[in-house]
Amino acid sequence: MNDKKNQQSLKDNQINRNNNPIKEIQQLSTKAQQEILNTDLSDIDNSLAPDGFTVEDCWYKAKIFERATQRLEEKLQQLNDLKKKERQLESNSQELEQKSAELEQKEIELNNIKPELELREYNIQKRELDAQSGFTQERDLILVGIEEQRQEIAILQQQIADEKRQLRAEQRKLETDREIIEEDRLDLANKIEQRAAIEVDKLKLKIQIIEEQLQLAQTQRNHFQSLLIKKQEAERRFGHKTPEEILEQLEILQKDKLELEQKLASRPSESATARLQELETQKEGWESERFRLTTELQELKISITYNRIAVTELETLRDEKEALDASNNRLRAALQELRANVEEATGKDKDKSPFPECLKMDNDQKLQTAVSLVEKIPNLQQFAEDLRYRIALSTLLQDSNTQKRLYYSERDIRAFLGGLAMSHLHILQGISGTGKTSLPVAFARAVGGQYKLVEVQAGWRDRQDILGYFNAFEGRFYESDFLKALYEARCPANQERIYIIILDEMNLSRPEQYFADFLSKLEQDAPTINLTTDLDKPSPKLFQNQNILPIPDNVWFIGTANQDETTLEFADKTYDRAHIMELQRNYESFNITTALEYREPVSYQALVKAFENAQNQYADKASEAYKFLNDTLAEFMQRRFKVAWGNRLERQIHHFVPVVIATGGSLGEATDHILATKIFRKIRDRHDTLTSDLKKLKEDLLQYWSILDSSTEPVQSLAIINAEISRLEPI
């Protein structure tokens, strides 16, 4: 009874102290929801408050829940304090272990000193044996000193042993205390967990009951609210009038009703009303018939109009038919006449070749006569030097009065010859006016070869733009300058001479489109071009199977490329297959020290044989260059720049490097050119490149370059790296 009274008193006090209990209940409910599951919440939402639910009971139970929560938090705080004490004990244990280690270190130092003292004692005894007569007193003093040191050492050792025993005892005590604390902590945690679980279950049940009671209260509130809404709606419909006003209005309406009934009684009889209705019905029928007749009249008028238009169109079509018949007869006659003319023309051209320009070359006596050639190049270095002089003076072959000279560096001449050995496709790049077109022209003149300049147009898209096309109606192939140059290179007068086809401004259109057949075929053995033509007509004698033209081995395709807004970028497939040279604007002039004598044209076979001799002689140098690239740069270039290479680059290095060395160059010069034009070219103008990677690449290149060639520097490669660093880190 006393407990119940105390609870009731507590309940009354809580109710009096709080002016807004609903708000605090919501706060407690929010706090409790953080500790229970979603499934518990769903069960609570679906429950109803029991009968007899009151807000005072809800408040009382909510405060009990709050007090239980505070007790739980206090127990958790005690558990945290125990954990802090445990960490403090662990820290003390570590300090004791550290002191023990220091004592052990002192013991080791004393043990190290002990042999030294024993050695000193031995030396003193030896001295006593040597001088027993005059040094007895000194020996006694020394022995006393040694004995004192021994006693001090023994005392120190005893102290160390005592401290060790004390440390071990304290350590065992700490371990015992730790185990006791751990057991107490686990026991306390279990008790707290059990009590907390019991309290949580009780509180969950109380919350559930409170939620059910709250739900019932909300239901009742909603019910009363709906009744209030209905009452307000009824008042609105009655216009917010009082009952007296409504009764008064009902009396007025009843009077009006009586008056209307009187008026109704004074109306006509039923027979008169029926007659009136009959007349109204007849009137509606007459109006409907009138509307129908009017509609039919309008439709008949429209039909007459359409018939008149149809008659007019029919007469017009008859006139057009007569005119078309007459025109058809005239066209039929013209077609018969044209067919007769075509048959007559076809009969005349039946024996004509679809390649008239190539056929003219077959009948050109000059092109069908072979010329005397230089069949051997004994020394490539002398050949390169002589070639440089002849290129400088090649303008004299066109105009003996000109003062113009074409000065190219020795390095460019060596790179050009190495490129001839490496690939039949060259790309000469540089700004306008650097001699990109002049170099292949002057080379062809200097070696007594032939050349053909083909100007690339901006609209070229496929092979027909560069080779020409076959007109089936005329039965003729319109041969381009490029196709005529290929055929001319196979004629007897040129088939053993060096022949250069220059594709001027090659990148005005995409060579990957109009030059696609040649990009793939130039790496094949005995490449050919298939030309569409009329197989029933005779073909030039140098064709195979009437429509196949072999690509001559003595032909090199050299393209010039400007880099400006009117040109396009080359694709990697073109760059990878071609020999690339970047020509500079100005070259230093030089004196021609030897007189240049007339020389027969250089044989294509002689040049190829000289290249092969150099490749055999310096094959080990080429292997050394390829190994250098693989060992020092391959992994870094692949990992940081996604740039890799394979068998094609290895083959190009074995063709290029030996020729550059044989013409007077160095291994470093040749490798630098390959590195700059084949590998480092691919890191230009990229937006995903890091400056740190470029600097690391530069550092590695300078570090390992001396292994390959200590007499040179990778000038071209460093220029590319420095340009990229400057682009990404502008000053």
C-alpha positions in Angstrom: 0.0 0.0 0.0 2.8 2.4 0.9 4.5 1.6 -2.5 1.3 2.4 -4.4 0.9 5.6 -2.5 4.5 6.7 -3.2 4.0 5.9 -6.8 0.8 7.9 -7.0 2.5 10.8 -5.2 5.4 10.7 -7.6 3.0 10.6 -10.5 1.1 13.6 -9.2 4.3 15.6 -8.7 5.5 14.8 -12.2 2.2 15.9 -13.7 2.3 19.2 -11.7 6.0 19.9 -12.6 5.6 19.6 -16.4 3.4 22.0 -18.3 3.8 20.1 -21.6 4.0 16.3 -20.9 3.1 15.4 -24.5 6.3 17.1 -25.8 8.5 15.2 -23.3 6.8 11.9 -24.1 7.7 12.5 -27.8 11.3 13.2 -26.9 11.5 10.0 -24.8 9.8 8.0 -27.6 12.4 9.4 -30.1 15.2 8.3 -27.8 13.7 4.9 -27.3 13.2 4.4 -31.1 17.0 4.6 -31.5 17.4 1.5 -29.4 14.8 -0.8 -31.0 14.4 -2.5 -34.3 12.2 -1.5 -37.3 10.1 -4.6 -36.8 9.3 -3.5 -33.2 8.2 -0.1 -34.5 5.9 -1.7 -37.1 4.3 -3.9 -34.3 3.8 -0.7 -32.2 2.3 1.2 -35.1 -0.3 -1.5 -35.7 -1.4 -1.7 -32.0 -4.3 0.2 -30.2 -4.5 1.7 -26.8 -6.3 -0.3 -24.2 -9.5 0.8 -22.4 -8.9 3.1 -19.5 -5.8 4.7 -21.0 -4.9 8.1 -19.5 -2.2 10.6 -20.2 -1.1 10.6 -16.6 -0.3 6.9 -16.8 1.6 7.4 -20.0 3.7 10.3 -18.4 4.4 8.2 -15.3 5.7 5.2 -17.3 7.7 7.4 -19.6 9.6 8.9 -16.6 10.2 5.4 -15.3 11.7 4.6 -18.7 13.9 7.8 -18.6 15.2 6.9 -15.1 16.1 3.3 -16.2 17.9 4.8 -19.2 19.9 7.1 -17.0 20.9 4.1 -14.8 22.0 2.2 -17.9 24.1 5.1 -19.0 25.7 5.4 -15.5 26.7 1.7 -15.7 28.2 2.1 -19.1 30.2 5.1 -17.8 31.5 2.8 -15.0 32.5 0.3 -17.6 34.4 2.9 -19.5 36.2 4.0 -16.3 37.3 0.4 -15.8 38.7 0.3 -19.4 40.7 3.5 -18.7 42.2 1.9 -15.5 43.1 -1.2 -17.6 44.9 0.9 -20.2 46.8 2.7 -17.3 47.9 -0.6 -15.9 49.1 -1.7 -19.4 51.1 1.6 -19.6 52.7 0.9 -16.2 53.5 -2.6 -17.3 55.3 -1.3 -20.4 57.3 1.2 -18.3 58.4 -1.7 -16.0 59.4 -3.8 -19.0 61.4 -0.9 -20.3 63.3 -0.5 -16.9 64.0 -4.2 -16.9 65.5 -4.0 -20.3 67.7 -1.0 -19.2 68.9 -3.1 -16.2 69.7 -6.0 -18.4 71.7 -3.7 -20.7 73.7 -2.4 -17.6 74.4 -6.1 -16.7 75.7 -6.7 -20.2 77.9 -3.7 -20.0 79.4 -4.9 -16.6 80.0 -8.3 -18.1 81.8 -6.6 -21.0 84.0 -4.7 -18.5 84.8 -7.9 -16.4 87.2 -9.4 -19.0 89.0 -6.1 -19.3 89.6 -6.1 -15.5 90.7 -9.7 -15.6 93.2 -8.8 -18.3 94.5 -5.9 -16.2 94.9 -8.3 -13.3 96.9 -10.7 -15.5 99.2 -7.9 -16.6 99.8 -6.8 -13.0 100.7 -10.4 -12.0 103.1 -10.6 -14.9 104.7 -7.4 -13.8 105.1 -8.7 -10.3 106.9 -11.8 -11.6 109.3 -9.5 -13.6 110.0 -7.1 -10.7 109.4 -8.9 -7.4 112.2 -7.1 -5.5 111.3 -3.4 -5.8 107.5 -3.3 -6.5 105.8 -5.3 -3.7 104.1 -2.4 -2.1 102.8 -1.1 -5.5 101.5 -4.6 -6.3 99.6 -4.7 -3.0 98.0 -1.4 -3.7 97.0 -2.5 -7.1 95.6 -5.7 -5.8 93.6 -3.8 -3.2 92.2 -1.6 -5.9 91.3 -4.6 -8.0 89.6 -6.3 -5.0 87.7 -3.1 -4.3 86.5 -3.0 -7.9 85.5 -6.7 -7.7 83.5 -5.9 -4.5 81.8 -2.9 -6.3 81.0 -5.2 -9.3 79.6 -7.8 -6.9 77.5 -5.2 -5.1 76.2 -3.9 -8.5 75.4 -7.4 -9.6 73.5 -8.0 -6.3 71.6 -4.8 -6.8 70.7 -5.7 -10.3 69.5 -9.2 -9.2 67.4 -7.6 -6.4 65.9 -5.1 -8.8 65.1 -8.0 -11.3 63.4 -10.0 -8.6 61.4 -6.9 -7.5 60.5 -6.2 -11.1 59.4 -9.8 -11.7 57.3 -9.6 -8.5 55.7 -6.4 -9.6 55.1 -7.8 -13.1 53.4 -10.9 -11.6 51.3 -8.7 -9.4 50.3 -6.5 -12.4 49.4 -9.6 -14.4 47.3 -10.9 -11.4 45.6 -7.5 -11.1 45.0 -7.4 -14.8 43.4 -10.8 -14.8 41.2 -9.8 -11.8 40.2 -6.6 -13.5 39.5 -8.5 -16.7 37.3 -11.0 -14.9 35.5 -8.1 -13.0 35.1 -6.3 -16.3 33.7 -9.3 -18.1 31.4 -10.1 -15.1 30.2 -6.5 -14.9 29.7 -6.4 -18.7 27.6 -9.6 -18.5 25.6 -8.2 -15.6 25.1 -4.9 -17.3 24.2 -6.6 -20.6 21.6 -8.9 -18.8 20.1 -6.0 -16.8 20.1 -3.8 -19.8 18.3 -6.6 -21.8 15.7 -7.0 -19.1 15.3 -3.2 -18.8 15.1 -2.8 -22.6 12.4 -5.6 -22.8 10.4 -3.9 -20.1 10.7 -0.6 -21.7 9.8 -1.9 -25.1 6.6 -3.4 -23.6 5.8 -0.1 -21.8 6.5 1.8 -25.0 4.2 -0.6 -26.9 1.4 0.0 -24.4 2.0 3.8 -24.5 1.9 3.8 -28.3 -1.3 1.7 -28.3 -2.9 4.2 -25.9 -1.6 7.1 -27.9 -3.1 5.5 -31.1 -6.5 5.1 -29.4 -6.4 8.7 -28.3 -5.6 9.8 -31.9 -8.5 7.6 -33.2 -10.9 9.2 -30.8 -9.6 12.7 -31.7 -10.1 11.9 -35.4 -13.7 10.7 -34.7 -14.6 13.9 -32.8 -12.8 16.0 -35.5 -15.0 14.3 -38.2 -18.1 15.1 -36.2 -17.0 18.7 -35.9 -16.4 18.9 -39.6 -19.9 17.5 -40.3 -21.5 20.1 -38.0 -19.5 22.9 -39.7 -20.6 21.6 -43.1 -24.3 21.6 -42.0 -23.9 25.1 -40.7 -22.4 26.2 -44.0 -25.2 24.7 -46.0 -27.8 26.5 -43.9 -25.8 29.7 -44.4 -24.9 30.0 -40.7 -28.5 30.9 -39.9 -30.3 30.4 -36.5 -33.1 27.8 -36.2 -35.7 30.6 -36.0 -34.5 32.1 -39.3 -34.7 28.6 -40.9 -38.3 28.1 -39.6 -39.3 31.5 -40.9 -37.9 30.7 -44.3 -39.8 27.3 -44.4 -43.1 29.2 -43.7 -42.4 31.5 -46.7 -41.6 28.5 -48.9 -44.9 26.9 -47.9 -46.8 30.0 -48.9 -45.1 30.0 -52.3 -46.1 26.4 -52.7 -49.7 27.2 -52.1 -49.7 30.0 -54.7 -48.1 27.7 -57.3 -50.7 25.1 -56.7 -53.5 27.6 -57.3 -51.9 28.8 -60.5 -51.6 25.2 -61.7 -55.3 24.6 -61.0 -56.1 27.5 -63.4 -54.2 26.1 -66.4 -55.9 24.6 -69.6 -57.5 21.1 -69.6 -55.8 17.9 -70.5 -57.5 17.7 -74.0 -56.3 21.2 -74.9 -52.8 20.3 -73.7 -52.8 17.1 -75.8 -53.9 19.0 -78.9 -51.1 21.6 -78.3 -48.5 18.8 -77.9 -49.7 17.2 -81.2 -49.4 20.4 -83.1 -45.9 20.9 -81.7 -44.9 17.4 -82.8 -46.2 18.0 -86.3 -44.2 21.2 -86.5 -41.0 19.4 -85.5 -41.6 16.8 -88.2 -42.1 19.5 -90.9 -39.0 21.3 -89.8 -37.0 18.0 -90.0 -38.3 17.3 -93.5 -37.4 20.8 -94.6 -33.8 20.4 -93.3 -33.4 17.1 -95.1 -34.6 18.5 -98.4 -32.3 21.4 -98.1 -29.3 19.2 -97.4 -30.1 17.0 -100.4 -30.3 20.1 -102.6 -26.8 21.2 -101.5 -25.3 17.8 -102.1 -26.8 17.7 -105.6 -25.3 21.1 -106.4 -21.8 20.0 -105.2 -22.1 16.8 -107.3 -22.8 18.8 -110.4 -19.8 21.0 -109.7 -17.5 18.0 -109.3 -18.8 16.4 -112.5 -18.0 19.6 -114.5 -14.4 19.7 -113.1 -14.0 16.0 -114.0 -15.1 16.6 -117.6 -12.6 19.4 -117.8 -9.7 17.3 -116.4 -10.5 14.4 -118.7 -10.3 16.7 -121.8 -6.9 18.0 -120.5 -5.6 14.5 -119.9 -6.6 13.5 -123.5 -4.6 16.5 -124.9 -1.5 15.6 -122.7 -1.7 11.9 -123.8 -1.6 12.9 -127.5 1.4 15.2 -126.8 3.2 12.5 -124.9 2.6 9.9 -127.7 4.2 12.3 -130.2 7.2 13.0 -127.9 7.6 9.2 -127.3 7.8 8.5 -131.0 10.4 11.2 -131.5 12.5 9.8 -128.5 12.2 6.2 -129.9 13.6 7.4 -133.2 16.5 9.3 -131.5 17.3 6.2 -129.3 17.5 4.0 -132.4 19.8 6.5 -134.0 22.0 6.7 -130.8 22.1 2.9 -130.5 23.4 2.7 -134.1 26.1 5.3 -133.3 27.2 3.5 -130.2 27.4 0.2 -132.0 29.5 1.9 -134.7 31.8 3.5 -132.1 32.1 0.3 -130.1 33.2 -1.6 -133.2 35.8 1.0 -134.0 37.3 1.1 -130.4 37.2 -2.7 -129.9 40.9 -3.1 -130.6 41.9 0.0 -128.6 43.5 -0.3 -125.1 41.7 1.2 -122.1 45.1 2.6 -121.0 46.1 4.9 -123.8 48.8 6.8 -121.9 50.5 3.6 -120.7 50.3 2.3 -124.3 52.1 5.4 -125.5 54.9 4.5 -123.1 55.1 1.1 -124.7 55.7 2.8 -128.0 58.1 5.4 -126.7 61.5 4.3 -128.0 63.3 6.4 -125.3 61.5 4.6 -122.5 62.0 1.2 -124.0 65.8 1.6 -124.3 67.9 0.7 -121.3 70.7 3.1 -120.1 74.2 2.5 -118.7 74.3 2.5 -114.9 76.7 2.5 -112.0 76.5 -1.1 -110.7 78.6 -0.8 -107.5 78.9 1.6 -104.6 82.2 0.6 -102.9 82.0 3.0 -99.9 78.7 4.4 -98.4 80.5 7.1 -96.5 82.1 8.5 -99.6 78.9 8.0 -101.5 77.0 10.1 -98.8 79.6 12.9 -99.0 79.5 13.0 -102.8 75.7 12.9 -102.7 75.6 15.9 -100.4 77.7 17.9 -102.8 75.7 16.9 -105.8 72.4 17.8 -104.0 73.8 21.2 -103.2 74.6 21.8 -106.9 71.6 20.0 -108.3 69.9 23.3 -109.2 72.6 23.8 -111.9 71.1 20.9 -113.8 68.0 23.1 -114.4 69.6 26.5 -114.7 73.3 26.9 -115.2 73.1 30.6 -114.3 71.4 30.2 -111.0 73.2 31.0 -107.7 70.8 28.9 -105.6 72.3 26.1 -103.6 70.6 23.4 -101.6 72.5 23.0 -98.3 71.6 20.0 -96.1 73.5 18.8 -93.1 75.5 15.6 -93.1 73.1 14.2 -90.4 70.1 14.8 -92.7 71.8 13.1 -95.7 72.6 10.1 -93.5 69.1 9.9 -92.1 67.7 10.1 -95.6 69.8 7.3 -96.9 69.0 5.2 -93.8 65.3 5.9 -94.5 65.7 4.6 -98.0 67.0 1.4 -96.6 64.3 1.1 -93.9 61.1 1.9 -95.8 59.7 2.8 -99.3 57.5 5.4 -97.7 58.9 8.7 -96.4 57.3 11.7 -94.7 59.2 14.9 -94.7 57.8 17.4 -92.2 58.5 21.0 -91.4 57.3 24.5 -91.9 56.9 26.0 -95.4 60.2 26.8 -97.1 62.5 24.2 -95.4 63.2 22.3 -98.6 60.9 19.3 -98.1 60.1 19.0 -101.8 63.6 20.0 -102.9 65.4 17.2 -101.1 63.8 14.2 -103.0 64.0 16.1 -106.3 67.6 17.0 -105.8 68.4 13.4 -104.6 66.8 12.0 -107.8 68.9 14.3 -109.9 72.1 13.6 -108.0 71.8 9.8 -108.4 70.6 10.1 -112.1 67.2 8.7 -111.2 63.7 9.9 -112.1 61.0 11.6 -110.1 57.4 12.5 -110.5 55.6 15.3 -108.5 52.0 14.5 -107.7 50.0 17.2 -106.0 47.6 15.9 -103.4 44.1 17.6 -103.4 42.0 18.3 -100.3 39.0 16.3 -101.6 40.7 12.9 -102.0 38.8 10.1 -100.3 39.7 6.8 -102.0 42.1 5.0 -104.4 40.3 6.4 -107.5 41.5 9.9 -106.6 45.2 8.8 -106.8 45.1 6.0 -109.4 42.3 7.1 -111.7 39.1 5.4 -112.6 37.5 3.2 -115.4 34.7 4.7 -117.5 32.6 1.7 -118.6 30.6 3.7 -121.1 33.7 4.9 -123.0 35.7 1.8 -122.3 38.6 3.8 -121.1 40.6 4.1 -117.9 41.4 7.7 -117.0 45.0 7.3 -115.8 46.3 9.7 -113.1 49.8 11.1 -113.0 50.5 8.7 -110.1 49.5 5.6 -112.1 51.5 6.8 -115.2 54.5 7.3 -112.9 54.2 3.7 -111.6 54.1 2.4 -115.1 57.0 4.6 -116.3 59.1 3.3 -113.4 58.7 -0.3 -114.8 59.7 0.7 -118.4 63.2 -0.7 -119.4 64.8 2.8 -119.3 63.9 3.2 -115.6 63.4 -0.3 -114.2 67.0 -0.4 -112.8 67.1 3.3 -111.9 66.0 4.9 -108.7 62.5 6.4 -109.1 60.9 8.9 -106.6 57.2 9.7 -106.5 56.7 12.8 -104.5 53.2 13.3 -102.9 53.3 17.0 -102.4 51.3 18.2 -99.3 50.4 14.6 -98.5 48.2 15.5 -95.5 45.8 17.8 -97.3 43.6 14.6 -97.3 43.9 11.5 -95.2 46.5 9.1 -96.6 44.8 6.4 -94.5 41.9 6.7 -97.1 43.3 7.4 -100.5 46.7 5.7 -99.9 45.3 2.8 -97.9 46.1 0.1 -100.5 49.8 1.1 -100.6 50.2 1.3 -96.8 49.4 -2.4 -96.5 51.0 -3.6 -99.7 54.4 -1.9 -99.2 55.2 -4.4 -96.5 54.4 -7.3 -98.7 56.7 -9.2 -101.1 56.0 -8.5 -104.7 53.0 -6.1 -104.1 50.5 -5.5 -107.0 47.6 -3.2 -107.7 44.4 -4.5 -109.2 42.8 -2.1 -111.7 39.2 -2.3 -112.9 39.1 -2.4 -116.7 37.6 -4.2 -119.8 39.3 -7.5 -120.0 38.2 -8.0 -123.6 40.5 -5.2 -124.8 44.3 -5.3 -125.1 46.3 -4.1 -122.1 49.8 -2.5 -121.8 52.5 -5.1 -122.0 53.9 -4.5 -118.5 50.5 -5.4 -117.0 49.9 -8.9 -115.5 46.6 -10.7 -116.5 45.6 -7.5 -118.3 44.5 -5.6 -115.2 47.2 -6.1 -112.5 50.1 -3.6 -112.2 53.0 -4.7 -110.0 54.4 -2.0 -107.7 58.1 -1.6 -108.8 60.8 -2.3 -106.2 62.8 0.8 -107.4 60.1 3.2 -106.4 60.1 5.2 -103.2 57.0 7.3 -102.1 58.1 10.5 -100.4 55.3 12.7 -99.0 55.8 16.3 -97.8 53.6 17.6 -94.9 53.0 21.0 -93.6 51.7 21.5 -90.1 49.0 24.2 -90.2 45.3 24.7 -90.0 44.7 23.5 -93.6 46.2 20.1 -93.0 45.3 16.9 -91.2 47.2 14.8 -88.6 48.7 11.4 -89.7 47.4 8.3 -88.1 49.7 6.0 -86.1 49.5 3.3 -88.8 51.0 5.8 -91.3 53.7 7.0 -89.0 54.7 3.5 -87.9 55.2 2.3 -91.5 57.0 5.5 -92.8 60.5 7.0 -92.3 60.0 10.4 -90.8 62.3 13.4 -91.0 61.8 16.9 -89.5 63.6 19.4 -91.7 64.9 22.7 -90.2 64.5 26.2 -91.7 68.2 27.1 -92.1 71.3 25.1 -92.8 74.9 26.2 -92.8 76.5 26.6 -96.1 79.7 24.6 -96.9 82.4 24.7 -99.6 82.6 21.9 -102.1 86.3 20.9 -102.0 86.4 18.4 -104.8 85.4 18.6 -108.4 82.3 16.7 -109.3 82.7 14.6 -112.4 79.9 13.3 -114.6 78.6 10.0 -113.3 76.3 7.5 -114.9 73.0 7.0 -113.1 73.3 4.9 -109.9 71.7 1.5 -110.3 68.9 0.7 -107.9 70.5 -2.8 -107.3 73.8 -1.1 -106.5 72.2 1.0 -103.8 70.3 -2.0 -102.3 73.5 -4.1 -102.3 75.4 -1.3 -100.5 72.6 -1.2 -97.9 72.7 -5.0 -97.4 76.5 -4.9 -97.0 76.2 -2.3 -94.3 73.4 -4.2 -92.6 75.5 -7.3 -92.4 78.6 -5.5 -91.2 76.9 -3.5 -88.4 74.1 -6.0 -87.5 75.5 -6.2 -83.9 75.2 -2.4 -83.5 71.5 -2.6 -84.6 70.9 -5.3 -82.0 72.7 -3.2 -79.4 70.4 -0.3 -80.2 67.2 -2.4 -80.0 68.4 -4.0 -76.7 69.1 -0.5 -75.2 65.5 0.6 -76.0 64.0 -2.6 -74.5 66.1 -2.7 -71.4 66.0 1.0 -70.4 62.7 2.5 -71.7 60.2 -0.3 -72.7 58.8 -0.9 -69.2 58.5 2.8 -68.2 57.0 3.9 -71.6 54.4 1.1 -71.4 53.5 1.8 -67.7 53.4 5.6 -67.7 52.6 6.5 -71.3 50.9 3.4 -72.7 53.5 3.3 -75.6 54.8 0.0 -76.8 56.6 -1.5 -79.9 57.1 -4.8 -81.5 58.6 -6.6 -84.5 58.2 -3.8 -87.0 60.4 -1.5 -85.0 63.0 -4.2 -84.6 63.1 -4.8 -88.3 63.3 -1.0 -89.0 66.2 -0.6 -86.6 68.1 -3.5 -88.3 67.7 -1.7 -91.6 68.2 1.9 -90.6 71.0 1.9 -87.9 73.7 0.1 -89.9 73.3 2.3 -92.9 73.6 5.5 -90.8 76.8 4.1 -89.2 78.2 3.1 -92.6 77.6 6.6 -94.0 79.7 8.1 -91.3 77.2 8.5 -88.4 77.3 7.0 -84.9 75.2 4.5 -83.1 73.8 7.3 -80.8 72.8 9.4 -83.8 70.9 6.6 -85.4 69.2 5.5 -82.2 68.3 9.1 -81.3 66.5 9.5 -84.7 64.5 6.2 -84.2 63.7 7.1 -80.6 62.5 10.6 -81.5 60.5 9.7 -84.7 59.1 6.3 -83.7 58.6 6.4 -79.9 58.8 9.9 -78.3 56.6 11.2 -81.2 53.7 9.5 -79.5 53.9 11.5 -76.3 53.5 14.8 -78.1 50.4 17.0 -77.4 48.8 14.6 -74.9 46.6 15.9 -72.1 47.0 12.9 -69.8 50.8 13.3 -69.5 52.3 14.2 -66.1 55.3 16.5 -65.9 56.9 14.3 -63.3 56.8 11.4 -65.8 58.5 13.5 -68.5 61.2 14.6 -66.1 61.8 11.0 -64.9 62.0 9.9 -68.6 64.5 12.7 -69.3 66.6 11.7 -66.2 66.6 8.0 -67.2 67.6 8.8 -70.8 70.5 11.0 -69.8 71.6 8.5 -67.1 71.7 5.5 -69.4 72.6 7.1 -72.7 76.4 6.9 -72.1 76.0 3.1 -71.9 75.0 3.2 -75.6 77.2 6.0 -76.9 79.2 8.3 -74.7 80.3 10.5 -77.6 76.9 11.9 -78.5 73.7 13.2 -76.9 70.1 12.4 -77.8 69.5 15.8 -79.2 66.2 15.1 -81.0 64.7 13.1 -78.2 65.6 15.7 -75.6 64.1 18.4 -77.7 60.7 16.6 -77.7 60.8 16.0 -74.0 61.8 19.6 -73.2 59.1 20.9 -75.5 56.4 18.8 -73.8 57.6 20.0 -70.3 57.5 23.6 -71.4 54.0 23.1 -72.8 52.7 21.6 -69.6 54.7 24.0 -67.3 54.7 27.4 -69.2 57.1 30.0 -67.8 
